[in-house]
Amino acid sequence: MDNAMKIVGSFVSGLQSIFMSLLGLGIVAGLLFGDVAMIGGVVDNITALVSELGNGGLVGLLVAIIIIHLLGDKK
C-alpha cells in the first residue's frame, strides 16, 4: 500500500510540474502574442484571480497563502 501511495504521489507531482511549465509558457506567449487560440486568456485569467483574491480581504490573503504553500517547492 505504501508503494502505491509513493507511485501516485510521484505521478501527481510530475503532472503538477508539467502544468506549471505550461502555465509559464502560456503567460509568456500571452504577453508576446496576445490572445492565441490555444493559449487564450491565460494572463486575463490570472489577473482576474489576483483581483478576486485582493477583493476578498483576509479570506483572499488566506487563500493566496494556501495556494502558494501547495504550489511551493517541496525540497
C-alpha positions in Angstrom: 0.0 0.0 0.0 2.9 2.4 0.8 4.5 1.7 -2.5 1.2 2.5 -4.3 0.9 5.8 -2.5 4.5 6.7 -3.5 3.7 5.9 -7.1 0.6 8.0 -7.1 2.4 10.9 -5.3 5.2 10.8 -7.9 2.6 10.8 -10.7 0.7 13.8 -9.3 4.0 15.6 -8.6 5.0 15.1 -12.3 1.7 16.3 -13.6 1.9 19.4 -11.4 5.4 20.1 -12.8 4.1 19.8 -16.3 1.1 22.1 -15.7 3.3 24.7 -14.0 5.6 24.7 -17.0 2.7 25.1 -19.4 1.3 27.9 -17.3 4.6 29.7 -17.5 4.7 29.1 -21.3 1.1 30.4 -21.5 1.9 33.6 -19.7 5.0 34.3 -21.8 3.1 33.5 -25.0 0.1 35.6 -23.9 2.3 38.6 -23.2 4.2 38.2 -26.5 1.4 37.3 -28.9 -1.8 38.4 -27.2 -4.7 36.1 -27.2 -3.8 33.0 -29.2 -6.4 30.3 -29.8 -4.7 27.5 -27.9 -3.5 29.8 -25.1 -6.4 32.2 -25.0 -6.7 34.5 -22.0 -4.1 33.0 -19.5 -2.9 36.4 -18.5 -6.5 37.6 -18.2 -7.5 34.7 -16.0 -4.5 35.2 -13.7 -5.3 38.9 -13.4 -8.9 38.1 -12.6 -7.8 35.6 -9.9 -5.4 38.1 -8.3 -8.1 40.8 -8.4 -10.7 38.5 -6.7 -8.2 37.5 -4.1 -7.4 41.2 -3.5 -11.1 42.0 -3.1 -11.5 39.1 -0.7 -9.6 40.8 2.1 -8.4 38.5 4.8 -10.0 35.4 3.2 -8.3 36.2 -0.1 -5.0 36.5 1.8 -5.5 33.2 3.4 -6.4 31.5 0.1 -3.3 33.1 -1.5 -1.1 31.7 1.3 -2.6 28.2 0.9 -2.1 28.3 -2.9 1.5 29.4 -2.5 2.1 26.7 0.0 0.6 24.0 -2.2 2.4 25.1 -5.3 5.7 25.8 -3.4 8.9 23.8 -3.9 8.8 20.5 -2.0 12.5 20.2 -1.5 
